[in-house]
């Protein structure tokens, strides 16, 4: 999500510095604004209404799936829309051991070349933003047994299941949401405010060096880079751990991946 938003606002020079591109409501600018709005609107939903997605909307999703953005255009990959009883998926996928019941699912089948997982994540987020644009809610689901999943769905293909996304119409959450870390660790979290990033800017962005406070608090909230960081802080990750941070050093932004605590 951060990559897509920043690509529309900035260009990289040979030294990996990020240079602002000045435009006045150009096509790229309008696209980036759309990405930002969708990134803020998007939220993970784990409790869906028992309401089918309209056939016309499903057709829009299928049409877009054939042209969704990808990191590796040459890598074989295709989306399938699954509908009906999620019992077929039980034991093959879930969110921390729970199967998320939804009226529909998106399944990505892909080749296994280098970069396949990164490409699957990129394609998945592009589809999630499309679902959000169509006023649909969604939730990433971990595939735990790809071979059994293919067998259950009678998929005769050399491509492997790499991504699964539940989607439909979420039930109203009110001010709380379930925080599921495992079947034995389920907690309720209170939501406050209109924008509730999973990671706050002051914890996500350092200035100059690791651990140093950045000056983002003094920036205009509608500035391009500020919005890019907000979008990144609202982006999903496994179990909402957000294992990444940023170092902003003049015109260079470094992405730092944290050690896996799982």
HELIX and SHEET records of a PDB file:
HELIX    1   1 UNK A    2  UNK A    9  1                                   8    
HELIX    2   2 UNK A   27  UNK A   41  1                                  15    
HELIX    3   3 UNK A   55  UNK A   65  1                                  11    
HELIX    4   4 UNK A   86  UNK A   88  5                                   3    
HELIX    5   5 UNK A  116  UNK A  133  1                                  18    
HELIX    6   6 UNK A  146  UNK A  152  1                                   7    
HELIX    7   7 UNK A  201  UNK A  204  1                                   4    
HELIX    8   8 UNK A  216  UNK A  218  5                                   3    
HELIX    9   9 UNK A  224  UNK A  233  1                                  10    
HELIX   10  10 UNK A  238  UNK A  240  5                                   3    
SHEET    1   A 2 UNK A  10  UNK A  12  0                                        
SHEET    2   A 2 UNK A  18  UNK A  20 -1                                        
SHEET    1   B 5 UNK A  77  UNK A  83  0                                        
SHEET    2   B 5 UNK A 104  UNK A 110 -1                                        
SHEET    3   B 5 UNK A 160  UNK A 168 -1                                        
SHEET    4   B 5 UNK A 137  UNK A 143 -1                                        
SHEET    5   B 5 UNK A  93  UNK A  94 -1                                        
SHEET    1   C 2 UNK A 176  UNK A 182  0                                        
SHEET    2   C 2 UNK A 185  UNK A 190 -1                                        
SHEET    1   D 3 UNK A 205  UNK A 207  0                                        
SHEET    2   D 3 UNK A 244  UNK A 249  1                                        
SHEET    3   D 3 UNK A 252  UNK A 257 -1                                        
END                                                                             
